[in-house]
């Protein structure tokens, strides 16, 4: 059986690294209502120009784009597994799971799986899907297997710059001003959705506190994955120094997808640790 893997632009990795992997764009919405596909035509430079000048929103893949891709892939493949953005962050999963199960031509052929992932986490899970396909697992089996991976990671997001969170209404201007005055940095936990974990008085302390939490929750783990938005070199050097000081090595490091940075802003870092053996 020939199976294609389809993901969306929350993936953020190199599609060529995995055989039979394809991607559809999520959408970025400007303040004037204009929508921009999050694809190769939206350069990083242009994206950050937009981000630093206005509050951006994001939305799911245009239905025609998604269904056209399904139809295209099913001409060559027996099944399509769509592994996209976590259902806790978007309606992407629920919308397309419903369509895959109600449209006769997709039943038993297109499998929309609940990845619980985004960015590096999604990349890790997609690699698992590719391994299962190589082991001749079916779409139904893969849908069940991926559920067992949902609690295998610990991830924290640390936004050093609160301007985007303020502009997007995720924190009030007064709270942002107070945080800036007191040098308070939020620590956000990612577990399929984003929740507040704690606060720290400086960015450095926020990184160190996140690493301590990782040590408690993922005992014995010595490797960390890092995803980051546009950031000055000095901040990145600080992060690397702190990881080394705390006995961690960097496993993977890459930039956050644009649809994620749309919400978190510049100078944001995500620290991810996987259960040993994962």
Protein Blocks (a to p, Z undefined) as FASTA:
>chain_A
ZZdddddfknopafklpghiacdddddddfkopacdddfklcfklmmmmmmmcccddddd
dfklmmmmmmmmmmmpmbdcdddddfklocklmmmmmmmmmmmklgokaccddekpahjl
mmmmmmmmmmmmmnopafklmmmmmmmmmmmcccddddfblklmmmnopacfklmmmmmm
nopacddddehiacdfbdcfbfklmmmmmmmmmmmmmghiabdcdddddddfklmmmmmm
mmmmnopacfbdcdddfklmmmnoghiacdddddehZZ
